[in-house]
């Protein structure tokens, strides 16, 4: 898979799927695909990696392909669903939502590939 920006390696304890969000446990530094929606993520996993490999590459800057969790428009702030896919940042009025970055192309269907400008940030809905 092409890499277009800064990457780092992080330890993993479970198998990783490329093009999904990378959540890093602040207490242990172990990275995983988020199991909770709208969690603070540091970037996108670059390659499929088995937990036995010990660590995975995470792209933390630049533009990277990701798996969409639904329809996205260009420049949408994107958060994660509970499977590490990219979805429109949404929530209740006044809720703070952690975003991975911005969609750089439009997609219509879950499972489509969307380019993400990685820029972790928080928005208030």
FILOBA-889690 format. One record per residue: residue number from 0; x, y, z of N, C-alpha, C in turn. Coordinates in steps of 0.05 Angstrom, whole numbers, padded with zeros to 5 digits. Example, Ala and Ser with C-alpha at 12.3 -4.5 7.8 and 13.67 -1.06 7.14 Angstrom:
+--------+--------+--------+--------+--------+--------+--------+--------+--------+--------+
! koltor !   n.px !   n.py !   n.pz !  ca.px !  ca.py !  ca.pz !   c.px !   c.py !   c.pz !
+--------+--------+--------+--------+--------+--------+--------+--------+--------+--------+
!      0 !  00264 ! -00114 !  00156 !  00246 ! -00090 !  00156 !  00264 ! -00066 !  00156 !
!      1 !  00257 ! -00045 !  00142 !  00273 ! -00021 !  00143 !  00258 !  00001 !  00157 !
+--------+--------+--------+--------+--------+--------+--------+--------+--------+--------+
//
This chain:
+--------+--------+--------+--------+--------+--------+--------+--------+--------+--------+
! koltor !   n.px !   n.py !   n.pz !  ca.px !  ca.py !  ca.pz !   c.px !   c.py !   c.pz !
+--------+--------+--------+--------+--------+--------+--------+--------+--------+--------+
!      0 !  00017 ! -00024 !  00000 !  00000 !  00000 !  00000 !  00018 !  00025 !  00000 !
!      1 !  00010 !  00045 ! -00014 !  00026 !  00070 ! -00016 !  00024 !  00085 !  00010 !
!      2 !  00047 !  00097 !  00017 !  00048 !  00114 !  00040 !  00054 !  00142 !  00031 !
!      3 !  00039 !  00162 !  00040 !  00042 !  00189 !  00030 !  00050 !  00208 !  00052 !
!      4 !  00055 !  00199 !  00076 !  00062 !  00217 !  00097 !  00077 !  00204 !  00119 !
!      5 !  00080 !  00217 !  00142 !  00095 !  00207 !  00165 !  00082 !  00182 !  00176 !
!      6 !  00099 !  00162 !  00182 !  00089 !  00138 !  00195 !  00105 !  00132 !  00220 !
!      7 !  00092 !  00118 !  00238 !  00106 !  00109 !  00262 !  00098 !  00080 !  00267 !
!      8 !  00113 !  00066 !  00283 !  00106 !  00039 !  00291 !  00097 !  00039 !  00320 !
!      9 !  00076 !  00023 !  00325 !  00066 !  00020 !  00352 !  00061 ! -00010 !  00357 !
!     10 !  00065 ! -00018 !  00382 !  00059 ! -00046 !  00389 !  00029 ! -00052 !  00386 !
!     11 !  00023 ! -00077 !  00379 ! -00005 ! -00086 !  00376 ! -00008 ! -00112 !  00391 !
!     12 ! -00033 ! -00118 !  00400 ! -00039 ! -00142 !  00414 ! -00060 ! -00159 !  00398 !
!     13 ! -00072 ! -00147 !  00378 ! -00092 ! -00161 !  00361 ! -00085 ! -00157 !  00332 !
!     14 ! -00096 ! -00173 !  00314 ! -00092 ! -00170 !  00286 ! -00103 ! -00143 !  00276 !
!     15 ! -00089 ! -00131 !  00257 ! -00096 ! -00104 !  00247 ! -00103 ! -00106 !  00217 !
!     16 ! -00123 ! -00090 !  00209 ! -00132 ! -00088 !  00182 ! -00124 ! -00061 !  00171 !
!     17 ! -00111 ! -00060 !  00148 ! -00102 ! -00035 !  00135 ! -00126 ! -00017 !  00129 !
!     18 ! -00120 !  00008 !  00127 ! -00140 !  00029 !  00120 ! -00162 !  00033 !  00140 !
!     19 ! -00156 !  00026 !  00165 ! -00175 !  00031 !  00187 ! -00161 !  00049 !  00207 !
!     20 ! -00177 !  00062 !  00224 ! -00166 !  00081 !  00244 ! -00149 !  00067 !  00264 !
!     21 ! -00129 !  00081 !  00274 ! -00111 !  00071 !  00295 ! -00115 !  00086 !  00321 !
!     22 ! -00125 !  00071 !  00341 ! -00128 !  00081 !  00368 ! -00104 !  00072 !  00384 !
!     23 ! -00092 !  00089 !  00399 ! -00069 !  00082 !  00416 ! -00077 !  00086 !  00445 !
!     24 ! -00077 !  00064 !  00460 ! -00084 !  00065 !  00489 ! -00064 !  00083 !  00503 !
!     25 ! -00074 !  00105 !  00516 ! -00056 !  00124 !  00528 ! -00041 !  00113 !  00552 !
!     26 ! -00051 !  00092 !  00564 ! -00038 !  00080 !  00587 ! -00015 !  00061 !  00579 !
!     27 ! -00019 !  00046 !  00557 !  00000 !  00025 !  00550 !  00015 !  00031 !  00524 !
!     28 !  00004 !  00048 !  00507 !  00017 !  00053 !  00481 !  00011 !  00032 !  00460 !
!     29 ! -00006 !  00012 !  00467 ! -00014 ! -00009 !  00449 ! -00035 !  00002 !  00429 !
!     30 ! -00031 ! -00003 !  00404 ! -00050 !  00007 !  00383 ! -00069 ! -00015 !  00375 !
!     31 ! -00093 ! -00006 !  00368 ! -00114 ! -00025 !  00359 ! -00135 ! -00010 !  00342 !
!     32 ! -00151 ! -00025 !  00327 ! -00174 ! -00013 !  00314 ! -00194 ! -00006 !  00335 !
!     33 ! -00205 !  00019 !  00335 ! -00223 !  00026 !  00357 ! -00249 !  00010 !  00358 !
!     34 ! -00257 !  00002 !  00382 ! -00281 ! -00014 !  00385 ! -00304 !  00004 !  00394 !
!     35 ! -00298 !  00030 !  00397 ! -00318 !  00050 !  00405 ! -00318 !  00073 !  00384 !
!     36 ! -00341 !  00082 !  00377 ! -00343 !  00103 !  00357 ! -00333 !  00130 !  00369 !
!     37 ! -00323 !  00147 !  00351 ! -00315 !  00174 !  00358 ! -00293 !  00177 !  00378 !
!     38 ! -00276 !  00156 !  00380 ! -00254 !  00157 !  00399 ! -00230 !  00171 !  00387 !
!     39 ! -00213 !  00183 !  00403 ! -00189 !  00198 !  00393 ! -00169 !  00178 !  00381 !
!     40 ! -00164 !  00182 !  00355 ! -00146 !  00164 !  00340 ! -00122 !  00181 !  00330 !
!     41 ! -00099 !  00167 !  00326 ! -00075 !  00181 !  00318 ! -00069 !  00179 !  00288 !
!     42 ! -00084 !  00163 !  00273 ! -00079 !  00160 !  00245 ! -00092 !  00136 !  00233 !
!     43 ! -00080 !  00125 !  00212 ! -00091 !  00102 !  00198 ! -00071 !  00080 !  00196 !
!     44 ! -00079 !  00055 !  00200 ! -00061 !  00032 !  00196 ! -00054 !  00029 !  00167 !
!     45 ! -00028 !  00024 !  00162 ! -00018 !  00023 !  00135 ! -00021 ! -00004 !  00122 !
!     46 ! -00016 ! -00026 !  00137 ! -00017 ! -00053 !  00126 ! -00032 ! -00072 !  00144 !
!     47 ! -00042 ! -00094 !  00133 ! -00052 ! -00116 !  00149 ! -00029 ! -00127 !  00165 !
!     48 ! -00032 ! -00130 !  00191 ! -00010 ! -00140 !  00208 ! -00021 ! -00160 !  00228 !
!     49 ! -00007 ! -00182 !  00232 ! -00015 ! -00202 !  00252 ! -00003 ! -00194 !  00279 !
!     50 ! -00018 ! -00199 !  00300 ! -00009 ! -00192 !  00326 !  00018 ! -00205 !  00333 !
!     51 !  00023 ! -00228 !  00321 !  00049 ! -00241 !  00326 !  00073 ! -00225 !  00315 !
!     52 !  00067 ! -00206 !  00297 !  00088 ! -00190 !  00286 !  00098 ! -00169 !  00306 !
!     53 !  00082 ! -00164 !  00326 !  00091 ! -00147 !  00348 !  00085 ! -00117 !  00345 !
!     54 !  00086 ! -00106 !  00321 !  00079 ! -00078 !  00318 !  00068 ! -00073 !  00290 !
!     55 !  00055 ! -00050 !  00287 !  00042 ! -00043 !  00262 !  00050 ! -00014 !  00255 !
!     56 !  00051 ! -00009 !  00228 !  00056 !  00018 !  00219 !  00030 !  00034 !  00218 !
!     57 !  00032 !  00059 !  00228 !  00009 !  00077 !  00229 !  00017 !  00103 !  00215 !
!     58 !  00002 !  00111 !  00194 !  00007 !  00136 !  00181 ! -00006 !  00158 !  00198 !
!     59 !  00009 !  00179 !  00205 ! -00001 !  00200 !  00223 ! -00003 !  00227 !  00210 !
!     60 !  00005 !  00229 !  00185 !  00004 !  00255 !  00171 !  00001 !  00249 !  00141 !
!     61 ! -00008 !  00269 !  00127 ! -00011 !  00267 !  00098 ! -00038 !  00256 !  00090 !
!     62 ! -00040 !  00246 !  00066 ! -00065 !  00235 !  00055 ! -00062 !  00205 !  00053 !
!     63 ! -00082 !  00190 !  00062 ! -00081 !  00161 !  00062 ! -00109 !  00150 !  00055 !
!     64 ! -00109 !  00126 !  00042 ! -00135 !  00113 !  00036 ! -00146 !  00101 !  00062 !
!     65 ! -00173 !  00101 !  00064 ! -00186 !  00090 !  00087 ! -00213 !  00077 !  00078 !
!     66 ! -00223 !  00060 !  00095 ! -00249 !  00047 !  00090 ! -00271 !  00065 !  00101 !
!     67 ! -00290 !  00071 !  00084 ! -00313 !  00088 !  00092 ! -00334 !  00070 !  00106 !
!     68 ! -00347 !  00082 !  00126 ! -00369 !  00069 !  00140 ! -00396 !  00077 !  00130 !
!     69 ! -00396 !  00095 !  00109 ! -00421 !  00105 !  00098 ! -00414 !  00127 !  00079 !
!     70 ! -00435 !  00142 !  00070 ! -00431 !  00164 !  00051 ! -00415 !  00186 !  00063 !
!     71 ! -00396 !  00198 !  00048 ! -00380 !  00220 !  00056 ! -00378 !  00240 !  00033 !
!     72 ! -00377 !  00265 !  00039 ! -00373 !  00286 !  00019 ! -00345 !  00298 !  00022 !
!     73 ! -00334 !  00309 !  00001 ! -00308 !  00321 !  00003 ! -00308 !  00343 !  00025 !
!     74 ! -00286 !  00343 !  00040 ! -00282 !  00362 !  00063 ! -00298 !  00356 !  00088 !
!     75 ! -00314 !  00334 !  00088 ! -00327 !  00327 !  00113 ! -00306 !  00321 !  00135 !
!     76 ! -00311 !  00331 !  00159 ! -00295 !  00321 !  00182 ! -00304 !  00293 !  00187 !
!     77 ! -00285 !  00275 !  00189 ! -00291 !  00246 !  00192 ! -00282 !  00236 !  00220 !
!     78 ! -00301 !  00222 !  00232 ! -00295 !  00207 !  00257 ! -00295 !  00178 !  00251 !
!     79 ! -00293 !  00161 !  00271 ! -00293 !  00132 !  00267 ! -00319 !  00120 !  00277 !
!     80 ! -00327 !  00098 !  00265 ! -00348 !  00082 !  00276 ! -00335 !  00061 !  00295 !
!     81 ! -00351 !  00042 !  00305 ! -00340 !  00022 !  00324 ! -00325 !  00000 !  00310 !
!     82 ! -00318 !  00003 !  00284 ! -00302 ! -00016 !  00269 ! -00278 ! -00003 !  00256 !
!     83 ! -00273 !  00022 !  00264 ! -00249 !  00036 !  00253 ! -00253 !  00048 !  00226 !
!     84 ! -00278 !  00048 !  00215 ! -00283 !  00059 !  00189 ! -00289 !  00089 !  00191 !
!     85 ! -00287 !  00104 !  00170 ! -00291 !  00133 !  00170 ! -00321 !  00139 !  00165 !
!     86 ! -00331 !  00156 !  00183 ! -00359 !  00165 !  00181 ! -00360 !  00195 !  00186 !
!     87 ! -00382 !  00208 !  00178 ! -00385 !  00237 !  00182 ! -00386 !  00242 !  00212 !
!     88 ! -00371 !  00262 !  00221 ! -00371 !  00270 !  00250 ! -00399 !  00280 !  00256 !
!     89 ! -00413 !  00266 !  00275 ! -00440 !  00273 !  00283 ! -00444 !  00266 !  00312 !
!     90 ! -00465 !  00278 !  00324 ! -00471 !  00272 !  00351 ! -00493 !  00291 !  00360 !
!     91 ! -00499 !  00290 !  00386 ! -00519 !  00307 !  00398 ! -00509 !  00336 !  00399 !
!     92 ! -00527 !  00355 !  00399 ! -00519 !  00383 !  00400 ! -00501 !  00389 !  00424 !
!     93 ! -00478 !  00402 !  00419 ! -00459 !  00408 !  00440 ! -00439 !  00386 !  00446 !
!     94 ! -00443 !  00362 !  00434 ! -00424 !  00340 !  00439 ! -00398 !  00345 !  00426 !
!     95 ! -00376 !  00338 !  00440 ! -00349 !  00340 !  00428 ! -00343 !  00313 !  00415 !
!     96 ! -00334 !  00314 !  00389 ! -00329 !  00290 !  00374 ! -00300 !  00291 !  00364 !
!     97 ! -00285 !  00270 !  00369 ! -00258 !  00268 !  00359 ! -00258 !  00259 !  00330 !
!     98 ! -00243 !  00272 !  00313 ! -00242 !  00267 !  00284 ! -00214 !  00258 !  00276 !
!     99 ! -00212 !  00241 !  00256 ! -00187 !  00232 !  00245 ! -00176 !  00252 !  00226 !
!    100 ! -00193 !  00265 !  00211 ! -00185 !  00284 !  00191 ! -00208 !  00292 !  00173 !
!    101 ! -00202 !  00296 !  00147 ! -00221 !  00307 !  00128 ! -00222 !  00289 !  00103 !
!    102 ! -00246 !  00284 !  00093 ! -00250 !  00268 !  00068 ! -00240 !  00285 !  00045 !
!    103 ! -00225 !  00272 !  00027 ! -00214 !  00286 !  00004 ! -00228 !  00278 ! -00022 !
!    104 ! -00247 !  00260 ! -00020 ! -00264 !  00253 ! -00043 ! -00291 !  00243 ! -00032 !
!    105 ! -00311 !  00244 ! -00049 ! -00338 !  00235 ! -00040 ! -00341 !  00205 ! -00045 !
!    106 ! -00354 !  00191 ! -00027 ! -00362 !  00163 ! -00030 ! -00391 !  00160 ! -00022 !
!    107 ! -00404 !  00139 ! -00032 ! -00432 !  00136 ! -00027 ! -00439 !  00111 ! -00010 !
!    108 ! -00421 !  00092 ! -00008 ! -00427 !  00066 !  00004 ! -00407 !  00058 !  00025 !
!    109 ! -00417 !  00045 !  00046 ! -00398 !  00033 !  00066 ! -00381 !  00013 !  00052 !
!    110 ! -00355 !  00013 !  00058 ! -00336 ! -00005 !  00045 ! -00321 !  00007 !  00023 !
!    111 ! -00331 !  00030 !  00012 ! -00316 !  00045 ! -00008 ! -00289 !  00055 !  00003 !
!    112 ! -00270 !  00061 ! -00014 ! -00245 !  00073 ! -00005 ! -00247 !  00103 ! -00008 !
!    113 ! -00240 !  00117 !  00014 ! -00240 !  00146 !  00015 ! -00212 !  00155 !  00022 !
!    114 ! -00203 !  00176 !  00009 ! -00177 !  00188 !  00016 ! -00182 !  00207 !  00040 !
!    115 ! -00165 !  00204 !  00060 ! -00167 !  00221 !  00084 ! -00142 !  00238 !  00087 !
!    116 ! -00147 !  00264 !  00091 ! -00125 !  00282 !  00099 ! -00123 !  00279 !  00129 !
!    117 ! -00103 !  00265 !  00139 ! -00101 !  00259 !  00167 ! -00095 !  00285 !  00183 !
!    118 ! -00113 !  00292 !  00200 ! -00110 !  00316 !  00216 ! -00127 !  00312 !  00241 !
!    119 ! -00118 !  00297 !  00261 ! -00134 !  00293 !  00285 ! -00143 !  00319 !  00298 !
!    120 ! -00168 !  00321 !  00303 ! -00179 !  00346 !  00315 ! -00206 !  00339 !  00329 !
!    121 ! -00216 !  00358 !  00343 ! -00241 !  00355 !  00357 ! -00261 !  00376 !  00348 !
!    122 ! -00286 !  00369 !  00343 ! -00306 !  00388 !  00335 ! -00329 !  00387 !  00356 !
!    123 ! -00343 !  00409 !  00359 ! -00367 !  00410 !  00375 ! -00391 !  00410 !  00357 !
!    124 ! -00408 !  00391 !  00360 ! -00432 !  00388 !  00342 ! -00453 !  00408 !  00350 !
+--------+--------+--------+--------+--------+--------+--------+--------+--------+--------+
//
